Structure formats: structure tokens, C-alpha cells
Amino acid sequence: MLISTESKNCNIILLTLCGLTTAYGTVIVLSNWRKNRQLRKKALKRRENEQLCMQQLLEQLANNYTKEEQAEILGLNAVELVSAAQQGKFSPLKILETYWTKAISCTKATNCITSVIKVAKAEAQELGACTDPSQFPLFGLPVSVKECYGIKDMDATIGLMSEINNLDLDDCVLVKVLKSLGAVPFVKTNLSQITFSLASGNPLFGDTSNPHRLEFTPGGSSSGEGALIGGGGSLLGFGTDTGGSIRFPSHLCGICGFKPTCNRLSLAGLHGPIPGHVNIATTIGPMARDVDTLVLAMRSILCPLMFELDPYIVPMPFDEKLFGCTKPLRIGYYVDDGFNKPVPAVQRAVMMAKKHLETSGHILVPYKIPNVERAWELFMSLCFADGGKRCKEILKNEDIDPVLVPLIQKLYFPKCLGKLGSFLVNLRNCWKSPRIAKDFSLLVEKERNISTVWNLEAQTFEYKAKFFSTWVQPEGNLDALIGPPSAMVAGPQKHFEDTTAILSYTALYVLLNCPAGCVPVTKVTQDDIDALKNYEGHFGDAWDKNTKDACMDSVGLPVGVQCITKPWKDELCLRVMLDLQKSVGLL
Ligand SMILES: CCCCCCCC/C=C\CCCCCCCC(=O)NCCO
């Protein structure tokens, strides 16, 4: 009797608990669903407003200038355009409106622009009234910036719906500096969601296409810059690079991109997913059709105003002596890092670059990257030292870009099942793939503790020292390296998910904090594709298969080469890039 009352009570308590839990769960699910739905509505409106604004602008500008006038402006490179504007040949307003028209027609094809920067018009008008244009080294030059650059009264969402209409109170340092130099920031460009993939888009603004093949990706995360500049809609743009986001889209879109040493250009006022990384050193950098424009940009931006606005930037002006150096350099070259085997077109591009640089008088010597796998372990462990907490946090209530889903799933995977997981990943890939299993176990590892992180940082310093010890050689020390910017060239978007296989060539120089830039050298030929048919990679695993499949239909697409120098030798890196481009010519 007593027992049965007790068990009855127990049942009631249990039932109530179950009921409460279910109710609570339902409320949470419903409220998340509602939040997400509200966000989606907001996103749709945000996109529609912007489309409308661009359409109106296009119509307003339609009859302002003749086709010939526009063609004349669009036919100039940045250096020519600035000097024409300084001489009063074209007003800054006319240049701006011509580029607005061109950029909007680009975005209709590739979806590369997220917003028009409306204050540009007032700025161009003001410049037009100035009596001494020669004091502005970038006079009247329209400049595009990646969406994550802070601009007063505009939002910078990094592809997150919850950040819509969260307006910046001020311009970021780079934009302030650009304006002080007479440049006219005129559009913001698309990026991959939270800038944490090499794909092209996000659920808020959609995907961006490659201007050379609309069904293919332009690469990321500075995808909009790649597509816009590659499509002729901007002469100079700025991206960000944490693993390859400037150099990779440059490579895929056939343009030049430069990642300087960290702390030479100011990051202040930019929006990013993970503030606080030390050895994963995000940088900003210029992207353009030619190296001359990159040089013009770096030379002008490294100015007293930037050093004043951001006291943590090394106050080191552009080193003309280093840039102007004409002595033959010893340059190491490699076509393969031994980890991700590049497709034949990419290897051929490096060999072409080697010949070209030899013709320009440099000494090229074979080079082998020391222990890329170690660099990879360090990069991943440091990049996700928090077990991906921050990534997961900012993606709450958001629609997650399909390209990011595999990464996020791994970050959520219970660590206790990690070992089993690696085993299953091995099985699923049919082939034995130690690197894919390791990738998995690096990502399912939860938050590392402080001693582990300090240890990783210390080991990174060791790796850095070891890396540069290989530049000391009996026949003479190396001044620079050339190599692939990626194992792949442009292909269908869906092949650009497995970040590790795509990123090893660029992320290495983020870990090492080297200046590095990409120069277009050739285009994929049918012979490259015929050779690709026998490609098996180094592991014959799913990543290798993906690399091959991604590039199978790439005839005619651009192929770049990466140039690298020691930290703080940014000007020397630009020198090598310029020599390379001079001998290759503009593609
Ligand atoms: C030898 C080193 C090999 C490293 C391979 C690392 C794989 C990491 C996998 C996944 C991590 C993906 C996160 C990095 C993407 C950054 C893209 C970027 O630059 N965003 C610019 C934002 O400013």
C-alpha cells in the first residue's frame, strides 16, 4: 500500500518532469525557429533593398556619359587613371560613376557586391573641387573593400543575418587612410560566411561566381573582390587573409593579390570571426589586375596617418631601396609541398615562372618545404584552440552555409567518439587516409587548456626557426620562394569544402607570417587536362579525388604563382612579383 503510493508519486513526478522538459524544449525550438524566421525576413529585405538601390543608381547614371567616354576611363590602369584625374582629364565624379555602372553590371553577372557606398558621391564631388590634386597619390581612384571593413553608417555582417543593420559608428583605419589619399571607397564586396572557408558566399548575400566561368567559384573568402576585379569592375580592392583569402581568390580569378606581414597594415575597425589569434595572424591586403597597382597601394597607404591612427602598426614607410633593388636574387622554387599534390596546370605555372625569373637574371634553386604536416597540425590546433566555441556561438540562429556544415559538424562531434569517428572516416573514404582521419581528430578535439596553447605557440616559434634555417645555404642564402598558391584551380563550388586540401599552400605563410602574393602566370590548357587524367595525388584518398574532379573542366581558366619572402621584406616580395609579371606580361 505504502509502496504503491510512493511509486505513484514517483510516476507523477517523472511525468511532470517529462512534460516540463518537453514543454521547455518545444518553447526553445519554437523560439529559435521564430528568431531564425525573423532573421530570414530581415535578410530578404536587406538584399531586396540593396538590389533596388543598385537598379536605381544604374538608371540614374544611364544617360550621364557616352559609351566612348566610359570606355576611355575603363581602359586605363590605376596608375594611368590617377595621373589622368590629377591632370584634370576626368573628374573624380565621372570616374566614380563610370565604375559604379561597370561594377553593378559585374554584380548582375557574378553577385560580387553586397552594398554600394553612397557617401562616395559626396567625397568625389569634394575631391573635384580641390585645387591641388597632386598632393593625393590615389586621387579619384575608386576602391572596393570586402564586406567586413567597417564603414560609418553601414553594416558589416560577415554573412551573419543577426548583424544586419548593426551600423558602424566610424570608418575603419584603412578606409580613413584611403580617403585621406584621395581614393574613393565605392562598393563593399561579398565574402564567405564568417570568412572561414575558401568558398564564395553566405546565406545572407548568396554565392558569388567566377567572372571567367559563371558556374564556377571565384574562391574565397575575399570572393567578391576576386570576381569584381577579375571582371573589370574595380581597379583596386582590399581583402583579408587568415589562411589564404586574398591569394586564393586572386589565383582563381586571374588577378594579383598581396598579403603583407602582419602589423604593417592596420586591421583596426574590421569585423572578423575570431579576434584574439596570435600566431594565426590575419592581415588585410590589396588586390588588383596588375602588380603596379599593388605597389601604388602599399606605397601610399604606409603613411604617417596610418601610423598615427593605429599606434600598433610598425611605423615603417614603404622601403623604396628594398623595392628598387636590382641585384639578382636567389629564389627557391617548389611545385609540390608533398602534402597536397597540385594539378598539372599549377605545377606547369611554377616552372614557367622559374624560367621567366631566370630570364630576368635571378638564380632559381630547387626548394623543399620542411614538414608541412607539422605546420598543418599547429595551424589547426591554434585556429580552433577554443574547440570551435566562438564559431559555434556566432552561428547560433543563423542559416549555416552548406560549405561550412562539414566543419561545424566536426566541431560539434563528441570528443569521446572521436577515435571511433576517425576510424569511420577512414572507412567511409574507402581508402586508408591518415590525413583525413587526422583532420577529423584535430577538429573534434575540444577546447585546449592554457598550457597546451602556450605549448603550441612555442612549437610554432620552433617551426618558424626551423623553416628559415632551410633558407641558409652554402651557395648563398635564399631571398625568396616561388610555389603554387593552391593545389587546385577554379571549379564547381561544391568541390571547395575540404579546406585543408585547398589551403596548405597559403595557410603556411600565415603561420610563418611571411609576405606572400599571387601573380597570374598562365591559363589551363587541354594538355594540362590530359595530364590530369592520370592524377592520383600523394594519398589517392577522397581529397585527392576531389582535387582531380574539381579541375577536370578548367581549360582556359587562370593559374597563378605565389611569391614569398621573409617577414618584413614586403617590398622585396612585391619586387619579385613585379619582375615575374613584367616577364610574363598581362594575361
Ligand atoms: C600548412 C598549413 C596547412 C593548414 C591547413 C589548415 C586547414 C584548416 C581547416 C579549416 C580551417 C578553416 C579556417 C581558415 C580559413 C581562413 C580563410 C581566410 O583566409 N579567411 C580570411 C579571413 O580574414
The ligand as an SDF file (V2000), in Angstrom:
LIG
                    3D

 23 22  0  0  0  0  0  0  0  0999 V2000
   50.4720   24.1430  -43.7570 C   0  0  0  0  0  0  0  0  0  0  0  0
   49.2800   24.6680  -43.1900 C   0  0  0  0  0  0  0  0  0  0  0  0
   48.0760   23.9090  -43.6210 C   0  0  0  0  0  0  0  0  0  0  0  0
   46.8960   24.4930  -42.9710 C   0  0  0  0  0  0  0  0  0  0  0  0
   45.6310   23.8490  -43.3370 C   0  0  0  0  0  0  0  0  0  0  0  0
   44.6110   24.3840  -42.4340 C   0  0  0  0  0  0  0  0  0  0  0  0
   43.2850   23.7880  -42.6370 C   0  0  0  0  0  0  0  0  0  0  0  0
   42.3160   24.4210  -41.7020 C   0  0  0  0  0  0  0  0  0  0  0  0
   40.9720   23.8870  -41.9090 C   0  0  0  0  0  0  0  0  0  0  0  0
   39.9190   24.6130  -41.5950 C   0  0  0  0  0  0  0  0  0  0  0  0
   40.0800   25.9740  -41.0680 C   0  0  0  0  0  0  0  0  0  0  0  0
   39.4680   26.9790  -41.8830 C   0  0  0  0  0  0  0  0  0  0  0  0
   39.7400   28.3130  -41.3350 C   0  0  0  0  0  0  0  0  0  0  0  0
   40.6650   29.1230  -42.0980 C   0  0  0  0  0  0  0  0  0  0  0  0
   40.0320   29.7580  -43.2970 C   0  0  0  0  0  0  0  0  0  0  0  0
   40.5860   31.0630  -43.4430 C   0  0  0  0  0  0  0  0  0  0  0  0
   40.2250   31.6490  -44.7330 C   0  0  0  0  0  0  0  0  0  0  0  0
   40.6840   33.0530  -44.6910 C   0  0  0  0  0  0  0  0  0  0  0  0
   41.7970   33.3730  -45.0240 O   0  0  0  0  0  0  0  0  0  0  0  0
   39.7960   33.9550  -44.2180 N   0  0  0  0  0  0  0  0  0  0  0  0
   40.1330   35.3250  -44.1740 C   0  0  0  0  0  0  0  0  0  0  0  0
   39.6190   35.9830  -43.0040 C   0  0  0  0  0  0  0  0  0  0  0  0
   40.3710   37.1010  -42.7710 O   0  0  0  0  0  0  0  0  0  0  0  0
  1  2  1  0
  2  3  1  0
  3  4  1  0
  4  5  1  0
  5  6  1  0
  6  7  1  0
  7  8  1  0
  8  9  1  0
  9 10  2  0
 10 11  1  0
 11 12  1  0
 12 13  1  0
 13 14  1  0
 14 15  1  0
 15 16  1  0
 16 17  1  0
 17 18  1  0
 18 19  2  0
 18 20  1  0
 20 21  1  0
 21 22  1  0
 22 23  1  0
M  END
$$$$
